[in-house]
Amino acid sequence: MRYAFGKRVVIALGGSIVYGETIDTVFIRRIEKFIRKFLRKKLKFVIVVGGGRLARVFQNAASAISRVTDEDKDWIGIHSTRLNAQLLRTVFRDAANPVVYDARKKIRALTYPVTIASGWRPGWSTDYVAAAIAADFSIPEFVVAGKPAYVYDTDPSDHRHAKPIEKISWPQYRKLIPSKWKPGSHAPVDPVAARLSHRRKMRAIIIHGKDLKNFENLLNGKDFRGTIVG
């Protein structure tokens, strides 16, 4: 399976890829080299980073002390994504927009080679941020580079015989996931992002974020492993 990109690539980089048990400096170094290789080919990147374990540690701490609403959990998650985003912006300092894209319309043009984005508002994940940025800049797709290598016909963490799906429409995909967003949900593309993408006729490409060779094949228009939704 192959896919053809334009000159602008939006990536929802899973927080668990960047911050698993600890900050994965080895992977961050690898993704930096990977992105810079494509910058030499004049591609521009928007990287939307999740919160990862950092978000869960703070959410769990708050829950252990008092009753925490979903909105409060979301705000903790959002601030976790902002810290991870500042880390990536620092790594790409010479090539990146000095402003982290942390609110819709805050950045009006993708003038820098790299733009780093974080979470925006409660009620959706960084998947939605990636989808909204793609929609706002008329980019027809976004890449979800997280833990799942594919969309599966059922939850692979609960069903070891879950089957990977290479291509699926938005109506079919939305039947596989919950209809509402909950903090900590693990759908490859969250329900709010799926709804926006379906309405705007965009595509999401699901791949495993740490398999950079496969990611390279994807961006080079070669055969890759993953799922195209839309």
C-alpha positions in Angstrom: 0.0 0.0 0.0 1.3 3.5 -0.9 0.3 7.1 -0.4 1.4 10.3 -2.1 2.0 13.4 0.1 2.3 17.0 -0.8 5.0 19.3 0.6 3.3 19.7 4.1 3.0 16.9 6.5 0.9 17.0 9.8 1.9 14.4 12.4 0.0 13.5 15.6 3.0 12.1 17.5 1.8 9.9 20.3 2.7 11.0 23.8 3.6 7.5 24.8 6.2 7.4 22.0 7.9 10.5 23.4 7.3 9.9 27.1 6.8 6.3 27.9 8.1 5.3 31.4 10.6 8.2 31.1 11.4 10.7 28.4 12.7 8.6 25.4 15.7 10.7 24.5 17.0 8.0 22.1 13.8 8.1 20.1 13.7 11.9 20.1 17.2 12.0 18.7 16.1 9.5 16.0 12.9 11.4 15.1 15.0 14.6 14.9 17.4 13.1 12.4 14.4 11.6 10.5 12.6 14.9 10.2 15.7 16.8 9.2 16.4 14.4 6.4 13.0 15.3 4.9 13.6 19.0 5.5 16.4 18.8 3.0 13.8 17.7 0.5 11.9 20.9 1.3 9.0 19.3 3.2 7.4 21.2 6.0 6.2 19.5 9.1 3.6 20.2 11.8 4.2 17.9 14.8 1.4 17.7 17.3 2.7 15.9 20.4 0.7 14.1 23.1 1.2 14.0 26.8 2.1 10.4 27.4 2.9 9.1 30.8 3.5 12.6 32.1 -0.2 13.3 31.8 -1.2 10.1 33.5 1.2 10.7 36.4 -0.4 14.1 37.2 -3.9 12.9 36.5 -3.5 10.0 38.8 -2.0 12.2 41.5 -4.9 14.6 41.3 -7.4 11.7 41.4 -5.7 10.3 44.5 -6.2 13.5 46.4 -9.7 14.7 45.3 -12.5 14.1 42.9 -11.4 15.2 39.5 -13.7 16.1 36.6 -13.0 15.0 33.0 -12.4 18.7 32.2 -9.7 18.9 34.9 -8.1 15.7 33.6 -8.1 17.2 30.1 -6.4 20.4 31.3 -3.7 18.4 33.1 -3.3 16.4 29.8 -3.1 19.6 27.8 -0.4 21.1 30.0 1.5 17.9 29.7 1.4 18.1 25.9 2.6 21.7 26.2 5.7 20.6 28.2 6.5 17.9 25.7 5.9 20.4 22.8 8.4 22.8 24.4 10.9 19.9 24.5 10.5 19.2 20.8 10.6 22.9 19.9 13.9 23.2 21.7 15.3 20.2 19.9 14.3 21.7 16.5 15.2 25.2 17.7 17.0 26.3 14.5 14.3 25.1 12.2 11.1 25.5 14.3 8.6 28.3 14.8 9.6 29.8 18.2 5.9 29.8 19.1 4.2 26.5 20.2 0.9 26.1 18.4 -1.3 25.8 21.5 -4.5 27.4 20.4 -6.5 27.3 17.1 -5.7 30.2 14.7 -2.7 31.2 16.9 -0.5 30.5 13.9 -1.8 31.9 10.6 0.8 30.6 8.2 3.2 27.6 8.1 6.3 29.7 7.3 8.9 27.7 9.3 10.2 24.3 8.2 8.9 22.8 11.5 5.9 23.8 13.6 5.4 22.2 17.0 1.8 22.0 18.4 0.3 20.9 21.7 -3.2 20.2 23.0 -5.7 23.1 22.8 -8.9 22.8 24.7 -10.7 20.2 26.9 -13.0 17.8 25.0 -10.6 16.3 22.4 -7.1 14.8 22.1 -4.1 15.9 20.0 -5.6 13.8 17.2 -8.2 16.5 16.8 -5.6 19.2 16.9 -3.8 17.5 14.0 -7.1 17.1 12.1 -8.0 20.8 12.7 -4.6 22.0 11.6 -4.8 19.9 8.4 -8.3 21.3 7.8 -7.4 24.9 8.5 -4.4 24.8 6.1 -6.2 22.7 3.4 -3.9 19.7 3.9 -5.8 16.6 2.9 -4.4 14.2 5.4 -2.6 13.8 8.7 -0.5 11.0 10.1 -1.2 9.4 13.5 2.1 8.0 14.6 1.4 6.3 18.0 1.4 2.8 19.4 -1.1 1.0 17.2 0.4 0.0 13.9 -3.0 -0.3 12.3 -6.7 0.2 12.9 -8.0 -3.2 14.0 -11.4 -4.8 13.7 -11.5 -5.0 17.5 -9.4 -3.9 20.4 -6.0 -5.8 20.1 -5.2 -5.2 23.8 -8.3 -7.3 24.6 -8.4 -9.7 21.6 -5.2 -11.3 20.5 -6.8 -12.4 17.2 -7.8 -8.9 16.2 -7.3 -8.3 12.5 -5.5 -5.3 11.1 -7.3 -3.2 8.5 -5.4 -1.5 5.7 -8.2 0.7 4.3 -11.5 1.8 6.0 -14.0 4.5 5.4 -14.9 7.1 8.1 -18.4 5.7 8.6 -17.0 2.2 9.0 -14.3 3.4 11.4 -16.6 5.4 13.5 -18.7 2.3 14.2 -15.6 0.7 15.8 -14.9 3.5 18.3 -16.9 5.2 21.1 -19.1 8.1 20.0 -17.8 10.5 22.7 -14.3 11.5 23.8 -13.1 10.5 27.3 -9.7 11.5 28.7 -7.3 8.6 28.3 -9.2 7.0 25.4 -7.0 5.0 23.1 -8.8 4.9 19.8 -6.3 5.4 16.9 -8.2 8.6 15.9 -10.5 10.1 18.6 -14.2 10.5 18.0 -14.1 14.3 17.7 -11.2 14.1 15.2 -13.0 11.4 13.3 -16.1 13.5 13.0 -14.2 16.5 11.7 -12.2 14.4 9.3 -15.3 12.7 8.0 -17.1 16.0 7.5 -14.1 17.6 5.8 -13.3 14.5 3.7 -9.8 14.2 5.0 -7.7 11.1 5.4 -5.8 9.8 8.4 -2.9 7.5 8.0 -2.2 5.2 11.1 1.3 3.9 11.6 3.5 2.8 14.5 5.4 5.9 15.6 8.6 4.2 16.4 9.0 2.3 13.2 10.8 5.1 11.4 11.9 2.9 8.4 8.2 2.3 7.7 7.5 6.0 8.2 10.2 6.8 5.7 8.7 4.5 3.2 5.3 6.2 3.7 6.7 9.7 3.1 8.7 8.5 0.1 5.6 7.1 -1.6 6.8 3.5 -1.1 4.9 0.5 0.3 4.2 0.9 4.0 2.4 -0.9 6.8 -0.5 0.9 8.3 -4.1 1.9 7.8 -5.6 4.7 5.6 -8.9 6.0 7.0 -11.2 8.0 4.7 
